[in-house]
């Protein structure tokens, strides 16, 4: 938008922005449009402009499909992790098959697992020792693959509440996870 005043941004300017970004991924365009919308809403809240000067509509885009390793083809990483350490094996499967982020893996507790139904409740994330909501702020339920379920059942321990922990039961660090 360059040096255009906030109150001068109208529907035509927004459509022009969409046109200039036509070669980009729709998700990227939507991120830019969401940022512009937020800036304008904050400007209204702070009384910099009297009202929203335009209406911003996001582009339609397909939701990404999460790719998982196939049970029949474990890959070299899973095989090497299984030979290395049971905790490393679980970390690789939680990340690769369940799609958990590193902070979610660190914060995962046994109480979050429904081993009977093969489900993981991702309710928290650990960032520098502080527990918070997972990315996006919304807890989610993730199905387990049969290999992940079997590995978790075999690894079950009483050292602490966390699924992946040090030998003394304390949580692993992000450095350990890396």
PyMOL commands that set and color helices and strands:
alter all, ss='L'
color gray80, all
select helices_A, chain A and resi 6-8+11-20+26-45+75-84+86-96+102-107+110-112+146-155+174-177
alter helices_A, ss='H'
color red, helices_A
select strands_A, chain A and resi 113-114+119-122+125-127+130-132+140-143
alter strands_A, ss='S'
color yellow, strands_A
deselect
rebuild
show_as cartoon
